[in-house]
């Protein structure tokens, strides 16, 4: 196993009616969603051997989600079932280039019922990298399960990755979310977040102070997503910046999951930070040029072709 991902598997409905406000949309298409599941698919499509730890119900939608993951080559042997609970549901409006409002249904979502045992923790540590996100920490027993899996993976020498993935509707307050993230930091090697998320993780209201605090923690790779300004990665030895790749935007939903998949794939391959950033940016650019999250995740040859085109253009303009 190259990487094990723990977290949410969701059911997404994307509007088929472009530029129609969400309340007026009548037709939708369904997809697998959820940040963790999207990253599992993204990493698998790039060629990594991926396993998933999560929880689904015994309903028809859960069946579709499980089948989708298996068809993408994701190992689902540690996906639990909690009968009577349903996967989260997300409905999305599509109004390019910058309006994609969403409605989430997450009341007692089945992913929050994840309750890991010793075998799950051993599976979490069976890869070279273990990945989870902040949504896994929003409720019990998934919160404790995520902490246990991170702790065990860390103790077994896995590289532990936490994508903050702050979603306000999953928390009573920002302060509660920040505390949950900070409690995870001793287990984390790679922390990924936008500017708000890094300030939450550090428990301060100033980005520069947040970065300084996080760099002084056990986190060895800090990924600061700057939106349309690009991405900055800070390690103990270097600071690397890369601007985003320019493409025509179809939907920005899933861009972060695409970036994480590409960037983490680069780390798995032992690439330098800058090269890993190129893989992340190329993956994100391809995702936003398409509709949906999971089905928009690119294959390795697509990512490398885009990197080649971008770097060739840069040479021409030098």
C-alpha positions as CSV (number, residue, x, y, z in Angstrom):
1,X,0.0,0.0,0.0
2,X,1.3,3.5,-0.9
3,X,-1.2,5.6,1.0
4,X,-4.2,5.1,3.2
5,X,-6.9,7.7,3.4
6,X,-9.4,8.1,6.3
7,X,-12.5,10.2,6.1
8,X,-15.7,11.2,4.4
9,X,-17.3,9.5,1.5
10,X,-20.2,11.7,0.3
11,X,-22.9,11.8,-2.4
12,X,-22.9,14.8,-4.6
13,X,-25.5,16.2,-6.9
14,X,-24.3,18.7,-9.5
15,X,-26.6,20.9,-11.4
16,X,-27.0,20.0,-15.1
17,X,-28.4,23.5,-15.8
18,X,-25.5,25.9,-16.0
19,X,-26.1,29.5,-14.9
20,X,-29.4,28.6,-13.2
21,X,-29.7,29.6,-9.5
22,X,-29.8,26.5,-7.2
23,X,-33.4,27.0,-6.1
24,X,-34.6,26.8,-9.7
25,X,-32.5,23.8,-10.8
26,X,-34.6,20.8,-11.8
27,X,-31.9,18.4,-13.2
28,X,-28.8,17.1,-11.4
29,X,-26.2,14.5,-12.1
30,X,-24.8,12.3,-9.3
31,X,-21.2,11.8,-8.3
32,X,-19.0,10.4,-5.5
33,X,-17.9,13.3,-3.3
34,X,-16.2,14.0,0.0
35,X,-12.7,15.4,0.3
36,X,-11.1,12.2,1.5
37,X,-12.8,10.1,-1.1
38,X,-11.9,12.5,-3.8
39,X,-8.3,12.4,-2.8
40,X,-8.4,8.6,-2.7
41,X,-9.7,8.6,-6.3
42,X,-7.2,11.2,-7.3
43,X,-4.2,9.4,-5.9
44,X,-5.4,6.1,-7.4
45,X,-5.8,7.6,-10.9
46,X,-2.2,8.9,-10.7
47,X,-1.0,5.4,-10.0
48,X,-0.7,5.1,-6.3
49,X,-2.0,2.0,-4.5
50,X,-4.7,3.5,-2.2
51,X,-6.7,2.1,0.7
52,X,-9.7,3.8,2.4
53,X,-11.0,3.8,6.0
54,X,-14.5,5.2,6.3
55,X,-18.1,4.3,7.2
56,X,-21.1,4.0,4.9
57,X,-24.7,2.8,5.4
58,X,-26.6,-0.1,4.0
59,X,-28.6,2.0,1.6
60,X,-28.6,2.2,-2.2
61,X,-26.5,5.5,-2.3
62,X,-23.9,3.9,-0.1
63,X,-23.8,1.0,-2.5
64,X,-23.1,3.3,-5.4
65,X,-20.3,5.1,-3.5
66,X,-18.6,1.8,-2.5
67,X,-18.8,0.4,-6.1
68,X,-17.4,3.6,-7.5
69,X,-14.3,3.5,-5.2
70,X,-13.7,-0.2,-6.0
71,X,-14.0,0.5,-9.7
72,X,-11.3,3.2,-9.3
73,X,-9.0,0.7,-7.8
74,X,-9.3,1.9,-4.2
75,X,-9.0,-0.8,-1.5
76,X,-12.3,-0.6,0.5
77,X,-11.8,-3.6,2.9
78,X,-11.8,-1.3,5.9
79,X,-14.9,0.7,4.9
80,X,-17.4,-0.1,7.7
81,X,-21.2,-0.2,7.6
82,X,-23.5,1.5,10.0
83,X,-27.1,0.5,9.1
84,X,-29.7,3.2,9.6
85,X,-27.3,6.0,8.8
86,X,-26.9,7.8,5.5
87,X,-24.0,9.4,3.6
88,X,-23.8,13.2,3.5
89,X,-25.5,14.9,0.5
90,X,-24.3,18.0,-1.3
91,X,-26.2,19.9,-4.0
92,X,-24.1,22.3,-6.1
93,X,-25.1,25.2,-8.4
94,X,-22.8,25.7,-11.5
95,X,-22.4,29.3,-12.5
96,X,-18.9,29.8,-13.9
97,X,-16.4,31.3,-13.4
98,X,-16.8,32.0,-9.7
99,X,-20.3,31.1,-8.3
100,X,-20.8,27.6,-7.1
101,X,-23.0,27.8,-4.0
102,X,-23.7,24.5,-2.2
103,X,-26.3,23.1,0.2
104,X,-25.1,20.3,2.5
105,X,-27.1,17.7,4.4
106,X,-25.0,16.3,7.2
107,X,-27.3,15.6,10.1
108,X,-25.7,12.5,11.8
109,X,-23.9,11.6,8.6
110,X,-22.7,8.1,8.4
111,X,-19.0,9.1,8.1
112,X,-19.1,10.4,11.6
113,X,-20.0,6.9,12.9
114,X,-16.6,5.6,12.0
115,X,-15.3,3.6,15.0
116,X,-11.9,2.1,14.3
117,X,-10.4,-1.0,15.9
118,X,-6.9,-2.3,16.1
119,X,-7.0,-3.8,12.6
120,X,-8.2,-0.5,11.2
121,X,-5.2,1.2,12.9
122,X,-2.8,-1.4,11.5
123,X,-4.3,-0.8,8.1
124,X,-3.8,3.0,8.5
125,X,-0.1,2.3,9.1
126,X,0.3,-0.2,6.2
127,X,1.2,2.5,3.7
128,X,4.0,4.9,3.3
129,X,1.6,7.8,3.9
130,X,-1.6,8.3,5.9
131,X,-4.0,11.0,5.0
132,X,-7.1,12.5,6.7
133,X,-8.8,15.8,7.0
134,X,-10.4,18.1,9.5
135,X,-14.0,17.0,8.7
136,X,-13.1,13.6,10.3
137,X,-12.7,15.5,13.6
138,X,-16.1,17.2,13.7
139,X,-18.0,14.6,15.7
140,X,-17.6,11.4,17.7
141,X,-16.7,8.6,17.3
142,X,-15.0,9.6,14.0
143,X,-12.9,12.2,15.9
144,X,-11.4,9.7,18.3
145,X,-11.0,7.2,15.4
146,X,-9.0,9.8,13.4
147,X,-6.7,10.6,16.3
148,X,-6.1,6.9,17.0
149,X,-5.3,6.2,13.4
150,X,-3.0,9.2,13.1
151,X,-1.2,8.3,16.3
152,X,-0.6,4.7,15.2
153,X,0.5,5.6,11.7
154,X,2.9,8.1,13.1
155,X,4.3,5.6,15.6
156,X,4.9,3.1,12.7
157,X,6.9,5.6,10.7
158,X,4.2,6.7,8.2
159,X,4.2,10.2,6.8
160,X,0.9,11.7,8.3
161,X,-0.9,14.3,6.3
162,X,-3.8,16.5,7.6
163,X,-5.8,18.7,5.2
164,X,-7.6,21.1,7.5
165,X,-10.7,21.2,5.2
166,X,-12.7,23.6,7.5
167,X,-16.4,23.6,6.7
168,X,-18.3,25.9,9.1
169,X,-21.6,23.9,8.9
170,X,-19.8,20.9,10.5
171,X,-18.8,22.8,13.7
172,X,-20.4,24.7,16.5
173,X,-17.7,27.4,16.2
174,X,-14.4,28.2,14.6
175,X,-12.7,27.9,18.0
176,X,-14.0,24.3,18.4
177,X,-12.6,23.4,15.0
178,X,-9.3,25.0,15.7
179,X,-8.9,23.1,19.0
180,X,-9.6,19.8,17.3
181,X,-7.0,20.5,14.6
182,X,-4.4,21.6,17.2
183,X,-4.9,18.4,19.2
184,X,-3.9,16.5,16.0
185,X,-0.7,18.5,15.3
186,X,1.7,16.3,17.3
187,X,0.9,13.5,14.9
188,X,1.1,15.5,11.7
189,X,4.1,15.7,9.3
190,X,2.3,17.5,6.4
191,X,-0.3,20.2,7.1
192,X,-2.4,21.6,4.2
193,X,-4.7,24.6,4.5
194,X,-5.7,28.0,3.1
195,X,-5.0,31.2,5.0
196,X,-8.1,31.0,7.3
197,X,-7.4,27.3,8.0
198,X,-3.8,27.9,9.0
199,X,-4.9,30.6,11.4
200,X,-7.5,28.2,12.9
201,X,-4.9,25.6,13.3
202,X,-2.5,27.9,15.1
203,X,-5.2,29.6,17.2
204,X,-4.2,33.1,16.1
205,X,-5.7,35.8,13.9
206,X,-2.6,36.8,12.0
207,X,-1.3,34.7,9.1
208,X,2.4,35.5,9.6
209,X,2.1,34.6,13.3
210,X,0.2,31.4,12.4
211,X,2.9,30.3,10.0
212,X,5.6,31.0,12.5
213,X,3.8,29.0,15.2
214,X,3.1,26.1,12.9
215,X,6.7,26.0,11.6
216,X,7.9,25.7,15.2
217,X,5.6,22.7,15.8
218,X,6.3,19.1,14.8
219,X,4.9,19.8,11.3
220,X,7.7,19.4,8.8
221,X,5.9,20.5,5.6
222,X,3.4,23.3,5.7
223,X,1.3,23.9,2.6
224,X,-0.3,27.4,2.5
225,X,-2.9,27.6,-0.3
226,X,-3.3,31.2,-1.4
227,X,-6.2,30.8,-3.9
228,X,-5.8,32.6,-7.1
229,X,-2.3,33.8,-5.9
230,X,-0.9,30.3,-5.9
231,X,0.6,28.0,-3.2
232,X,3.5,28.4,-0.8
233,X,5.2,25.4,0.9
234,X,7.4,25.9,3.9
235,X,9.7,23.3,5.3
236,X,12.5,23.6,7.9
237,X,15.0,24.1,5.1
238,X,13.2,26.0,2.4
239,X,10.3,28.1,1.2
240,X,8.9,27.4,-2.2
241,X,6.2,29.3,-4.1
242,X,4.4,28.5,-7.3
243,X,1.7,30.5,-9.1
244,X,-1.4,28.6,-10.3
245,X,-1.8,27.3,-13.8
246,X,-4.2,29.3,-15.9
247,X,-7.2,27.5,-17.4
248,X,-10.8,28.2,-18.3
249,X,-12.9,27.4,-15.2
250,X,-15.9,25.1,-15.4
251,X,-16.2,24.5,-11.6
252,X,-13.8,25.3,-8.8
253,X,-15.3,22.6,-6.5
254,X,-12.7,19.9,-5.9
255,X,-9.7,22.1,-6.8
256,X,-8.2,21.6,-3.4
257,X,-8.7,17.9,-3.5
258,X,-7.1,17.8,-7.0
259,X,-4.1,19.8,-5.7
260,X,-3.6,17.6,-2.7
261,X,-3.7,14.5,-4.8
262,X,-1.1,15.8,-7.2
263,X,1.1,17.3,-4.5
264,X,1.0,14.2,-2.3
265,X,1.7,11.9,-5.3
266,X,4.8,14.0,-5.9
267,X,5.9,13.5,-2.2
268,X,5.3,9.8,-2.5
269,X,7.6,9.7,-5.5
270,X,10.3,11.5,-3.6
271,X,10.1,14.6,-5.9
272,X,11.5,17.9,-4.7
273,X,8.9,20.3,-3.3
274,X,8.8,22.5,-6.4
275,X,8.2,19.5,-8.7
276,X,5.5,18.2,-6.3
277,X,3.9,21.6,-6.5
278,X,3.8,21.4,-10.3
279,X,2.0,18.1,-10.0
280,X,-0.5,19.6,-7.5
281,X,-1.1,22.7,-9.6
282,X,-1.6,20.7,-12.8
283,X,-4.0,18.3,-11.1
284,X,-6.0,21.3,-9.7
285,X,-6.1,23.0,-13.1
286,X,-7.4,20.0,-14.8
287,X,-10.1,19.5,-12.1
288,X,-11.4,23.1,-12.4
289,X,-11.6,22.7,-16.2
290,X,-14.1,19.9,-15.7
291,X,-17.4,19.2,-13.9
292,X,-17.5,17.3,-10.6
293,X,-14.8,16.3,-8.1
294,X,-14.2,12.6,-8.3
295,X,-14.8,12.1,-12.0
296,X,-12.7,15.2,-12.8
297,X,-9.6,13.8,-11.2
298,X,-6.9,13.4,-13.9
299,X,-4.7,10.5,-14.9
300,X,-0.9,10.7,-14.6
301,X,-0.3,11.2,-18.3
302,X,-2.8,14.2,-18.3
303,X,-1.0,15.8,-15.4
304,X,2.5,15.4,-17.0
305,X,1.3,16.6,-20.4
306,X,-0.1,19.8,-18.7
307,X,3.2,20.3,-16.8
308,X,5.0,19.9,-20.0
309,X,2.9,22.5,-21.8
310,X,3.2,25.0,-19.0
311,X,6.9,24.7,-18.6
312,X,7.4,24.9,-22.4
313,X,5.5,28.2,-22.4
314,X,7.6,29.5,-19.6
315,X,10.8,28.8,-21.5
316,X,9.4,30.6,-24.6
317,X,8.7,33.7,-22.5
318,X,12.1,33.7,-20.8
